[in-house]
């Protein structure tokens, strides 16, 4: 979602809605892959997109089951990496002329929104932790 200035903003999204959105994102990636031309280049790029795009929801579910803030952050940051990679593969599909940009606008918008939401979640948990983490001996120490 974009604010009045046109920049992305993270919306307040509950856990169930985010679980649903990440699953819908994965399903859209799967449908896109099925519609790609069956020639080598689109299939190679498509398989990369299929792997990264469908793992976003898996990372979110893992984060939801995390046992600690550190594990939660790690899983969501993994999801962020997969979202960024997915955007990369989508850009390649568009810039190589395999899929029209107009056909992927909603998908790229959703990827951008999910990135904003995941980033906000990670920042909030890090702020709550106060920049502290455990060292190898289990003692709290300042990050930095």
DSSP file (Angstrom, degrees, kcal/mol; ACC not computed):
  #  RESIDUE AA STRUCTURE BP1 BP2  ACC     N-H-->O    O-->H-N    N-H-->O    O-->H-N    TCO  KAPPA ALPHA  PHI   PSI    X-CA   Y-CA   Z-CA
    1    1 A X              0   0    0      0, 0.0     8,-2.3     0, 0.0     2,-0.3   0.000 360.0 360.0 360.0 142.3    0.0    0.0    0.0
    2    2 A X  B     -A    8   0A   0      6,-0.2     6,-0.2     1,-0.1     2,-0.1  -0.834 360.0-134.7-109.4 146.3    1.3    3.5   -0.8
    3    3 A X    >   -     0   0    0      4,-2.7     3,-2.1    -2,-0.3    -1,-0.1  -0.215  44.4 -81.8 -85.8-175.3    0.8    6.6    1.3
    4    4 A X  T 3  S+     0   0    0      1,-0.3    -1,-0.1     2,-0.1    -2,-0.0   0.791 129.9  56.6 -61.3 -28.4   -0.2   10.0   -0.1
    5    5 A X  T 3  S-     0   0    0      2,-0.1    -1,-0.3     1,-0.0     3,-0.1   0.502 117.9-111.0 -81.4  -3.4    3.4   10.8   -1.1
    6    6 A X  S <  S+     0   0    0     -3,-2.1     2,-0.2     1,-0.3    -2,-0.1   0.455  76.9 126.7  90.0   0.9    3.5    7.6   -3.2
    7    7 A X        -     0   0    0      1,-0.1    -4,-2.7    -5,-0.0    -1,-0.3  -0.624  66.0-100.5 -93.1 155.1    6.0    5.8   -1.0
    8    8 A X  B     -A    2   0A   0     -2,-0.2     2,-0.4    -6,-0.2    -6,-0.2  -0.397  37.7-171.7 -70.7 145.3    5.3    2.3    0.4
    9    9 A X        -     0   0    0     -8,-2.3     2,-0.5    -2,-0.1   108,-0.1  -0.995  26.5-116.6-135.7 145.8    4.1    2.0    4.0
   10   10 A X        -     0   0    0     -2,-0.4     2,-0.1   106,-0.2   104,-0.1  -0.670  32.5-144.0 -79.6 127.6    3.7   -1.1    6.1
   11   11 A X        -     0   0    0     -2,-0.5     2,-0.8   102,-0.1    -1,-0.0  -0.465  26.9 -96.7 -85.7 162.9    0.1   -1.7    7.0
   12   12 A X        +     0   0    0     -2,-0.1     2,-0.4     0, 0.0    -1,-0.1  -0.732  54.9 176.0 -78.7 114.6   -1.0   -3.1   10.3
   13   13 A X        -     0   0    0     -2,-0.8     2,-0.1   104,-0.1    -3,-0.0  -0.984  23.4-134.4-128.2 129.5   -1.5   -6.7    9.4
   14   14 A X     >  -     0   0    0     -2,-0.4     4,-2.5     1,-0.1     5,-0.2  -0.333  30.6-104.5 -77.4 164.6   -2.5   -9.4   11.8
   15   15 A X  H  > S+     0   0    0      1,-0.2     4,-2.3     2,-0.2     5,-0.1   0.871 119.4  49.1 -57.9 -40.9   -0.7  -12.8   11.9
   16   16 A X  H  > S+     0   0    0      2,-0.2     4,-2.2     1,-0.2    -1,-0.2   0.896 111.7  48.7 -68.9 -38.7   -3.6  -14.7   10.1
   17   17 A X  H  > S+     0   0    0      2,-0.2     4,-2.8     1,-0.2    -2,-0.2   0.914 112.6  48.0 -66.2 -41.1   -3.9  -12.1    7.4
   18   18 A X  H  X S+     0   0    0     -4,-2.5     4,-2.5     2,-0.2     5,-0.2   0.882 109.9  52.6 -67.4 -37.1   -0.1  -12.2    6.8
   19   19 A X  H  X S+     0   0    0     -4,-2.3     4,-1.5    -5,-0.2    -1,-0.2   0.917 112.9  45.1 -60.6 -43.4   -0.2  -16.0    6.7
   20   20 A X  H  X S+     0   0    0     -4,-2.2     4,-2.6     2,-0.2    -2,-0.2   0.903 112.6  50.5 -67.4 -43.1   -3.0  -15.8    4.1
   21   21 A X  H  X S+     0   0    0     -4,-2.8     4,-2.4     1,-0.2    -2,-0.2   0.901 109.8  49.3 -64.8 -41.3   -1.2  -13.1    2.1
   22   22 A X  H  X S+     0   0    0     -4,-2.5     4,-1.9     2,-0.2    35,-0.4   0.867 112.2  49.1 -68.4 -33.3    2.1  -15.0    1.9
   23   23 A X  H  X S+     0   0    0     -4,-1.5     4,-2.4    -5,-0.2    -2,-0.2   0.924 111.1  49.0 -69.4 -43.3    0.2  -18.2    0.8
   24   24 A X  H  X S+     0   0    0     -4,-2.6     4,-2.3     1,-0.2    -2,-0.2   0.883 108.9  54.3 -62.0 -37.6   -1.6  -16.2   -1.9
   25   25 A X  H  X S+     0   0    0     -4,-2.4     4,-2.1     2,-0.2    -1,-0.2   0.936 108.9  48.3 -60.4 -46.2    1.7  -14.8   -3.0
   26   26 A X  H  X S+     0   0    0     -4,-1.9     4,-2.3     1,-0.2    -2,-0.2   0.909 110.6  50.8 -60.8 -42.9    3.1  -18.3   -3.3
   27   27 A X  H  X S+     0   0    0     -4,-2.4     4,-2.3     1,-0.2    -1,-0.2   0.877 109.1  51.0 -64.5 -37.5    0.0  -19.4   -5.3
   28   28 A X  H  X S+     0   0    0     -4,-2.3     4,-2.4     2,-0.2    -1,-0.2   0.887 109.3  50.8 -66.9 -38.2    0.4  -16.5   -7.7
   29   29 A X  H  X S+     0   0    0     -4,-2.1     4,-2.5     2,-0.2    -2,-0.2   0.918 110.1  50.4 -62.8 -43.5    4.0  -17.4   -8.2
   30   30 A X  H  X S+     0   0    0     -4,-2.3     4,-2.0     1,-0.2    -2,-0.2   0.912 111.0  48.1 -62.0 -43.2    3.0  -21.0   -9.0
   31   31 A X  H  X S+     0   0    0     -4,-2.3     4,-1.3     2,-0.2    -1,-0.2   0.905 110.3  52.2 -64.7 -41.3    0.4  -19.8  -11.5
   32   32 A X  H >X S+     0   0    0     -4,-2.4     4,-0.8     1,-0.2     3,-0.7   0.935 108.1  51.4 -59.5 -46.2    2.9  -17.5  -13.2
   33   33 A X  H >< S+     0   0    0     -4,-2.5     3,-1.1     1,-0.3    -1,-0.2   0.911 107.2  52.9 -58.2 -43.2    5.3  -20.3  -13.5
   34   34 A X  H 3< S+     0   0    0     -4,-2.0    -1,-0.3     1,-0.2    -2,-0.2   0.776 109.4  50.3 -63.9 -26.0    2.7  -22.5  -15.2
   35   35 A X  H << S+     0   0    0     -4,-1.3    -1,-0.2    -3,-0.7    -2,-0.2   0.532  86.2 108.6 -90.8  -7.3    1.9  -19.8  -17.7
   36   36 A X  S << S-     0   0    0     -3,-1.1    63,-0.1    -4,-0.8     7,-0.0  -0.348  83.8 -91.5 -69.4 150.5    5.5  -19.2  -18.8
   37   37 A X        -     0   0    0     61,-0.2    -1,-0.1     1,-0.1    -2,-0.0  -0.261  32.9-124.4 -56.6 150.3    6.7  -20.3  -22.2
   38   38 A X  S    S+     0   0    0      4,-0.1    -1,-0.1    -3,-0.1     2,-0.1   0.222  73.7 115.0 -87.2  15.6    8.1  -23.8  -22.2
   39   39 A X  S  > S-     0   0    0      1,-0.1     4,-1.7     4,-0.0     5,-0.2  -0.367  80.8-100.8 -81.1 168.0   11.4  -22.8  -23.7
   40   40 A X  H  > S+     0   0    0      1,-0.2     4,-2.6     2,-0.2     5,-0.2   0.920 112.5  49.0 -59.9 -54.0   14.7  -23.0  -21.8
   41   41 A X  H  > S+     0   0    0      1,-0.2     4,-2.4     2,-0.2     5,-0.3   0.927 113.3  44.3 -58.8 -52.4   15.2  -19.4  -20.6
   42   42 A X  H  > S+     0   0    0      1,-0.2     4,-2.6     2,-0.2    -1,-0.2   0.879 115.1  50.7 -60.9 -34.6   11.8  -18.8  -19.2
   43   43 A X  H  X S+     0   0    0     -4,-1.7     4,-2.2     2,-0.2    -2,-0.2   0.888 110.3  48.2 -71.0 -37.9   11.7  -22.2  -17.5
   44   44 A X  H  X S+     0   0    0     -4,-2.6     4,-1.6     2,-0.2    -2,-0.2   0.955 117.8  40.5 -66.0 -49.4   15.2  -21.7  -15.9
   45   45 A X  H  X S+     0   0    0     -4,-2.4     4,-2.4    -5,-0.2    -2,-0.2   0.913 114.5  54.7 -64.0 -41.8   14.2  -18.2  -14.6
   46   46 A X  H  X S+     0   0    0     -4,-2.6     4,-2.8    -5,-0.3    -1,-0.2   0.875 105.2  51.7 -60.6 -39.7   10.8  -19.4  -13.7
   47   47 A X  H  X S+     0   0    0     -4,-2.2     4,-2.2     2,-0.2    -1,-0.2   0.883 109.2  50.5 -66.7 -36.9   12.1  -22.3  -11.5
   48   48 A X  H  X S+     0   0    0     -4,-1.6     4,-2.4     2,-0.2     5,-0.3   0.932 113.1  46.0 -63.5 -44.4   14.3  -19.9   -9.6
   49   49 A X  H  X S+     0   0    0     -4,-2.4     4,-3.2     1,-0.2     5,-0.3   0.897 109.7  55.1 -63.8 -40.4   11.3  -17.6   -9.0
   50   50 A X  H  X S+     0   0    0     -4,-2.8     4,-1.7     2,-0.2    -1,-0.2   0.911 110.4  45.7 -59.5 -43.6    9.2  -20.7   -8.0
   51   51 A X  H  X S+     0   0    0     -4,-2.2     4,-0.9     2,-0.2    -2,-0.2   0.951 120.2  37.4 -65.7 -50.5   11.8  -21.6   -5.4
   52   52 A X  H  X S+     0   0    0     -4,-2.4     4,-0.6     1,-0.2     3,-0.3   0.920 117.3  50.2 -71.2 -42.4   12.2  -18.2   -3.9
   53   53 A X  H  < S+     0   0    0     -4,-3.2     3,-0.5    -5,-0.3     4,-0.4   0.844 111.8  46.2 -67.8 -34.5    8.6  -17.0   -4.2
   54   54 A X  H  X S+     0   0    0     -4,-1.7     4,-0.7    -5,-0.3    -1,-0.2   0.671 104.0  63.2 -83.1 -15.0    7.1  -20.1   -2.6
   55   55 A X  H  X S+     0   0    0     -4,-0.9     4,-2.5    -3,-0.3    -1,-0.2   0.653  83.9  78.0 -82.3 -13.3    9.5  -20.1    0.3
   56   56 A X  H  X S+     0   0    0     -4,-0.6     4,-2.1    -3,-0.5    -1,-0.2   0.946  97.0  43.9 -59.2 -49.7    8.3  -16.7    1.6
   57   57 A X  H  > S+     0   0    0     -4,-0.4     4,-2.5   -35,-0.4    -1,-0.2   0.863 111.6  54.4 -64.8 -36.1    5.2  -18.2    3.2
   58   58 A X  H  X S+     0   0    0     -4,-0.7     4,-2.2     2,-0.2    -1,-0.2   0.911 108.3  49.1 -64.2 -41.9    7.3  -21.1    4.6
   59   59 A X  H  X S+     0   0    0     -4,-2.5     4,-2.4     2,-0.2    -2,-0.2   0.905 110.5  51.0 -63.7 -40.6    9.6  -18.6    6.3
   60   60 A X  H  X S+     0   0    0     -4,-2.1     4,-2.4     2,-0.2    -2,-0.2   0.932 110.0  49.0 -63.6 -43.9    6.7  -16.7    7.7
   61   61 A X  H  X S+     0   0    0     -4,-2.5     4,-1.1     1,-0.2    -1,-0.2   0.892 110.8  50.6 -62.9 -38.5    5.2  -19.8    9.1
   62   62 A X  H  < S+     0   0    0     -4,-2.2     3,-0.5     1,-0.2    -1,-0.2   0.910 109.9  50.7 -63.8 -41.0    8.5  -20.8   10.7
   63   63 A X  H >< S+     0   0    0     -4,-2.4     3,-1.6     1,-0.2    -2,-0.2   0.897 105.4  56.3 -62.6 -40.0    8.8  -17.3   12.2
   64   64 A X  H 3< S+     0   0    0     -4,-2.4    -1,-0.2     1,-0.3    -2,-0.2   0.780 111.0  44.5 -63.9 -26.0    5.3  -17.7   13.7
   65   65 A X  T 3< S+     0   0    0     -4,-1.1    -1,-0.3    -3,-0.5    -2,-0.2   0.289  86.9 134.7 -98.4   9.3    6.4  -20.9   15.4
   66   66 A X    <   -     0   0    0     -3,-1.6    -3,-0.1     1,-0.1     3,-0.1  -0.183  49.7-149.1 -64.5 153.1    9.7  -19.4   16.6
   67   67 A X  S    S+     0   0    0      1,-0.1     2,-0.3     2,-0.0    -1,-0.1   0.467  76.3  22.9-100.0  -5.4   10.8  -20.0   20.2
   68   68 A X  S  > S-     0   0    0      1,-0.1     4,-2.4     0, 0.0     5,-0.1  -0.974  78.6-108.6-153.6 164.3   12.7  -16.7   20.6
   69   69 A X  H  > S+     0   0    0     -2,-0.3     4,-2.9     2,-0.2     5,-0.2   0.905 119.2  54.6 -61.3 -41.2   13.0  -13.2   19.3
   70   70 A X  H  > S+     0   0    0      1,-0.2     4,-2.3     2,-0.2    -1,-0.2   0.905 109.9  45.6 -61.9 -41.1   16.3  -14.1   17.7
   71   71 A X  H  > S+     0   0    0      2,-0.2     4,-2.5     1,-0.2    -1,-0.2   0.901 112.1  52.2 -68.0 -40.5   14.7  -17.1   15.8
   72   72 A X  H  X S+     0   0    0     -4,-2.4     4,-2.4     2,-0.2     5,-0.2   0.938 111.6  46.3 -58.6 -48.7   11.8  -14.9   14.8
   73   73 A X  H  X S+     0   0    0     -4,-2.9     4,-2.7     1,-0.2     5,-0.2   0.921 111.8  51.8 -60.8 -45.4   14.1  -12.3   13.4
   74   74 A X  H  X S+     0   0    0     -4,-2.3     4,-1.8    -5,-0.2    -1,-0.2   0.913 111.3  46.2 -59.9 -44.8   16.2  -14.9   11.6
   75   75 A X  H  X S+     0   0    0     -4,-2.5     4,-2.0     2,-0.2    -1,-0.2   0.912 114.5  46.7 -67.2 -43.0   13.2  -16.5    9.9
   76   76 A X  H  X S+     0   0    0     -4,-2.4     4,-2.3     1,-0.2    -2,-0.2   0.890 110.4  52.7 -68.1 -36.9   11.7  -13.2    8.8
   77   77 A X  H  X S+     0   0    0     -4,-2.7     4,-2.0    -5,-0.2    -1,-0.2   0.863 107.5  52.8 -65.8 -33.2   15.0  -12.0    7.5
   78   78 A X  H  X S+     0   0    0     -4,-1.8     4,-2.0    -5,-0.2    -2,-0.2   0.908 108.3  50.7 -63.1 -41.5   15.2  -15.2    5.5
   79   79 A X  H  X S+     0   0    0     -4,-2.0     4,-2.4     1,-0.2    -2,-0.2   0.877 107.5  53.5 -62.3 -38.2   11.8  -14.3    4.1
   80   80 A X  H  X S+     0   0    0     -4,-2.3     4,-2.5     2,-0.2    -1,-0.2   0.905 107.5  50.7 -62.8 -41.7   13.1  -10.9    3.2
   81   81 A X  H  X S+     0   0    0     -4,-2.0     4,-2.4     1,-0.2    -2,-0.2   0.913 111.1  48.4 -62.3 -41.8   15.9  -12.4    1.3
   82   82 A X  H  X S+     0   0    0     -4,-2.0     4,-2.5     2,-0.2    -2,-0.2   0.883 110.9  50.7 -67.5 -38.1   13.6  -14.6   -0.6
   83   83 A X  H  X S+     0   0    0     -4,-2.4     4,-2.4     2,-0.2    -2,-0.2   0.927 111.1  48.4 -63.3 -44.3   11.2  -11.7   -1.4
   84   84 A X  H  X S+     0   0    0     -4,-2.5     4,-1.9     1,-0.2    -2,-0.2   0.907 112.4  48.7 -63.0 -41.4   14.2   -9.7   -2.7
   85   85 A X  H  X S+     0   0    0     -4,-2.4     4,-2.3     2,-0.2    -1,-0.2   0.906 109.3  53.2 -64.4 -40.7   15.3  -12.6   -4.8
   86   86 A X  H  X S+     0   0    0     -4,-2.5     4,-2.4     1,-0.2    -2,-0.2   0.915 107.2  51.2 -60.0 -43.7   11.8  -13.1   -6.2
   87   87 A X  H  X S+     0   0    0     -4,-2.4     4,-2.6     1,-0.2    -1,-0.2   0.898 107.9  53.9 -60.8 -40.0   11.7   -9.4   -7.2
   88   88 A X  H  X S+     0   0    0     -4,-1.9     4,-2.1     2,-0.2    -2,-0.2   0.941 109.9  45.6 -58.7 -49.3   15.0   -9.9   -9.0
   89   89 A X  H  X S+     0   0    0     -4,-2.3     4,-2.2     1,-0.2    -1,-0.2   0.875 112.3  51.8 -65.4 -36.9   13.6  -12.9  -11.0
   90   90 A X  H  X S+     0   0    0     -4,-2.4     4,-2.1     2,-0.2    -1,-0.2   0.922 108.4  51.5 -64.3 -43.2   10.4  -11.0  -11.8
   91   91 A X  H  X S+     0   0    0     -4,-2.6     4,-3.3     1,-0.2     5,-0.3   0.906 109.1  51.0 -59.9 -41.2   12.5   -8.1  -13.1
   92   92 A X  H  X S+     0   0    0     -4,-2.1     4,-2.1     1,-0.2     6,-0.3   0.912 107.6  52.5 -63.8 -41.3   14.5  -10.4  -15.3
   93   93 A X  H  <>S+     0   0    0     -4,-2.2     5,-1.9     2,-0.2     6,-1.7   0.903 116.0  41.1 -59.5 -40.3   11.3  -11.9  -16.8
   94   94 A X  H ><5S+     0   0    0     -4,-2.1     3,-1.5     4,-0.2    -2,-0.2   0.946 116.0  46.8 -73.0 -48.7   10.1   -8.4  -17.6
   95   95 A X  H 3<5S+     0   0    0     -4,-3.3    -2,-0.2     1,-0.3    -1,-0.2   0.747 109.2  54.9 -70.5 -22.8   13.4   -6.9  -18.8
   96   96 A X  T 3<5S-     0   0    0     -4,-2.1    -1,-0.3    -5,-0.3    -2,-0.2   0.482 114.6-118.2 -84.2  -2.8   14.0  -10.0  -21.0
   97   97 A X  T < 5S+     0   0    0     -3,-1.5    -3,-0.2     2,-0.3     3,-0.1   0.699  81.2 122.0  75.7  19.1   10.6   -9.4  -22.6
   98   98 A X  S   <S+     0   0    0     -5,-1.9     2,-0.4    -6,-0.3    -4,-0.2   0.869  80.6  18.3 -80.3 -38.5    9.3  -12.8  -21.5
   99   99 A X  S    S-     0   0    0     -6,-1.7    -1,-0.3    -9,-0.1    -2,-0.3  -0.996  88.6-110.7-133.9 138.5    6.4  -11.3  -19.6
  100  100 A X    >>  -     0   0    0     -2,-0.4     3,-1.1     1,-0.1     4,-0.6  -0.432  21.9-129.4 -67.8 139.1    4.9   -7.8  -19.9
  101  101 A X  H >> S+     0   0    0      1,-0.3     3,-1.4     2,-0.2     4,-0.7   0.872 108.1  60.4 -55.2 -39.7    5.5   -5.5  -17.0
  102  102 A X  H 34 S+     0   0    0      1,-0.3     3,-0.4     2,-0.2     4,-0.3   0.801 100.4  55.5 -61.9 -28.0    1.8   -4.7  -16.9
  103  103 A X  H <4 S+     0   0    0     -3,-1.1    -1,-0.3     1,-0.2    -2,-0.2   0.659 113.6  40.3 -77.8 -15.0    1.0   -8.3  -16.3
  104  104 A X  H <X S+     0   0    0     -3,-1.4     4,-2.7    -4,-0.6     5,-0.3   0.364  83.6 100.5-114.2   3.6    3.3   -8.4  -13.2
  105  105 A X  H  X S+     0   0    0     -4,-0.7     4,-2.6    -3,-0.4     5,-0.2   0.923  84.9  46.5 -58.4 -48.5    2.5   -5.1  -11.6
  106  106 A X  H  > S+     0   0    0     -4,-0.3     4,-2.2     1,-0.2    -1,-0.2   0.886 113.4  50.1 -63.0 -38.1    0.2   -6.5   -8.9
  107  107 A X  H  > S+     0   0    0      2,-0.2     4,-2.2     1,-0.2    -1,-0.2   0.915 112.6  45.5 -67.1 -43.4    2.7   -9.2   -8.1
  108  108 A X  H  X S+     0   0    0     -4,-2.7     4,-2.5     2,-0.2    -2,-0.2   0.884 111.6  53.2 -68.6 -36.5    5.6   -6.8   -7.7
  109  109 A X  H  X S+     0   0    0     -4,-2.6     4,-2.4    -5,-0.3    -2,-0.2   0.923 110.0  47.9 -61.3 -43.6    3.4   -4.5   -5.7
  110  110 A X  H  X S+     0   0    0     -4,-2.2     4,-2.8     2,-0.2    -2,-0.2   0.901 110.3  51.5 -65.7 -40.1    2.5   -7.3   -3.3
  111  111 A X  H  X S+     0   0    0     -4,-2.2     4,-2.3     2,-0.2    -1,-0.2   0.921 110.9  48.7 -61.3 -43.5    6.2   -8.4   -3.0
  112  112 A X  H  X S+     0   0    0     -4,-2.5     4,-2.1     2,-0.2    -2,-0.2   0.910 112.3  48.4 -62.4 -42.5    7.1   -4.8   -2.2
  113  113 A X  H  X S+     0   0    0     -4,-2.4     4,-2.4     2,-0.2    -2,-0.2   0.914 110.6  50.1 -65.6 -42.7    4.3   -4.6    0.4
  114  114 A X  H  X S+     0   0    0     -4,-2.8     4,-2.9     1,-0.2     5,-0.2   0.896 109.6  52.2 -62.6 -39.1    5.3   -7.9    2.0
  115  115 A X  H  X S+     0   0    0     -4,-2.3     4,-2.6    -5,-0.2    -1,-0.2   0.922 110.0  48.8 -61.6 -42.8    8.9   -6.7    2.2
  116  116 A X  H  X S+     0   0    0     -4,-2.1     4,-2.2     2,-0.2    -2,-0.2   0.908 113.5  46.7 -63.4 -41.7    7.8   -3.5    4.0
  117  117 A X  H  X S+     0   0    0     -4,-2.4     4,-2.4     2,-0.2    -2,-0.2   0.942 113.7  46.8 -66.8 -47.9    5.7   -5.5    6.4
  118  118 A X  H  X S+     0   0    0     -4,-2.9     4,-2.5     1,-0.2    -2,-0.2   0.915 112.5  51.3 -59.7 -43.4    8.5   -8.0    7.2
  119  119 A X  H  X S+     0   0    0     -4,-2.6     4,-2.6    -5,-0.2    -1,-0.2   0.918 110.0  49.1 -61.0 -44.3   11.0   -5.2    7.6
  120  120 A X  H  X S+     0   0    0     -4,-2.2     4,-2.4     2,-0.2    -1,-0.2   0.910 110.6  50.9 -61.7 -43.1    8.7   -3.4   10.0
  121  121 A X  H  X S+     0   0    0     -4,-2.4     4,-2.1     2,-0.2    -2,-0.2   0.932 111.8  46.9 -60.2 -46.6    8.2   -6.6   12.0
  122  122 A X  H  X S+     0   0    0     -4,-2.5     4,-2.6     1,-0.2    -2,-0.2   0.926 112.4  49.8 -62.8 -45.1   11.9   -7.2   12.3
  123  123 A X  H  X S+     0   0    0     -4,-2.6     4,-2.4     1,-0.2    -1,-0.2   0.895 110.0  51.0 -62.2 -40.2   12.6   -3.6   13.3
  124  124 A X  H  X S+     0   0    0     -4,-2.4     4,-2.3     2,-0.2    -1,-0.2   0.914 112.1  45.7 -64.8 -42.7   10.0   -3.7   16.0
  125  125 A X  H  X S+     0   0    0     -4,-2.1     4,-2.1     2,-0.2    -2,-0.2   0.915 112.9  50.2 -68.1 -41.7   11.3   -6.9   17.5
  126  126 A X  H  X>S+     0   0    0     -4,-2.6     5,-1.5     1,-0.2     4,-0.7   0.905 111.8  48.5 -61.7 -40.4   14.9   -5.6   17.4
  127  127 A X  H ><5S+     0   0    0     -4,-2.4     3,-0.7     1,-0.2    -2,-0.2   0.897 109.9  51.7 -66.0 -40.0   13.8   -2.3   19.1
  128  128 A X  H 3<5S+     0   0    0     -4,-2.3    -1,-0.2     1,-0.3    -2,-0.2   0.866 106.3  54.4 -63.8 -36.2   11.9   -4.3   21.8
  129  129 A X  H 3<5S-     0   0    0     -4,-2.1     3,-0.5    -5,-0.2    -1,-0.3   0.677 106.9-132.4 -71.8 -16.4   15.0   -6.3   22.4
  130  130 A X  T <<5 -     0   0    0     -3,-0.7    -3,-0.2    -4,-0.7    -2,-0.1   0.787  58.5 -64.2  70.5  28.0   16.9   -3.1   22.9
  131  131 A X  S   <S+     0   0    0     -5,-1.5    12,-3.2     1,-0.2     2,-0.3   0.794 102.9 130.4  69.5  27.3   19.8   -4.0   20.7
  132  132 A X  E     +B  142   0B   0     -3,-0.5     2,-0.3    -6,-0.3    -1,-0.2  -0.871  27.6 168.6-117.0 149.7   20.9   -6.9   23.0
  133  133 A X  E     -B  141   0B   0      8,-2.6     8,-3.1    -2,-0.3     2,-0.3  -0.945  36.9 -94.9-147.6 167.7   21.7  -10.5   22.2
  134  134 A X  E     -B  140   0B   0     -2,-0.3     6,-0.2     6,-0.2     2,-0.1  -0.661  32.6-140.1 -88.5 141.5   23.2  -13.5   23.9
  135  135 A X    >   -     0   0    0      4,-3.1     3,-2.1    -2,-0.3    -1,-0.1  -0.224  43.6 -80.6 -84.7-174.9   26.8  -14.4   23.5
  136  136 A X  T 3  S+     0   0    0      1,-0.3    -1,-0.1     2,-0.1    -2,-0.0   0.783 131.9  53.6 -60.2 -27.9   28.2  -17.9   23.2
  137  137 A X  T 3  S-     0   0    0      2,-0.1    -1,-0.3     1,-0.0     3,-0.1   0.400 120.6-106.3 -88.5   2.5   27.9  -18.5   26.9
  138  138 A X  S <  S+     0   0    0     -3,-2.1     2,-0.3     1,-0.3    -2,-0.1   0.510  77.0 134.7  86.7   4.7   24.3  -17.4   27.1
  139  139 A X        -     0   0    0      1,-0.1    -4,-3.1    -5,-0.0    -1,-0.3  -0.639  60.5-110.7 -87.7 145.2   25.0  -14.0   28.7
  140  140 A X  E     +B  134   0B   0     -2,-0.3     2,-0.3    -6,-0.2    -6,-0.2  -0.536  43.2 170.1 -74.8 138.1   23.3  -10.9   27.3
  141  141 A X  E     -B  133   0B   0     -8,-3.1    -8,-2.6    -2,-0.2     2,-0.1  -0.981  38.0 -95.4-143.9 155.9   25.6   -8.4   25.5
  142  142 A X  E     -B  132   0B   0     -2,-0.3   -10,-0.2   -10,-0.2     2,-0.2  -0.438  39.3-123.6 -70.9 142.5   25.1   -5.3   23.5
  143  143 A X              0   0    0    -12,-3.2    -1,-0.1     1,-0.2   -11,-0.0  -0.497 360.0 360.0 -79.6 155.1   25.0   -5.8   19.7
  144  144 A X              0   0    0     -2,-0.2    -1,-0.2   -12,-0.0    -2,-0.0   0.418 360.0 360.0 150.4 360.0   27.3   -3.8   17.6
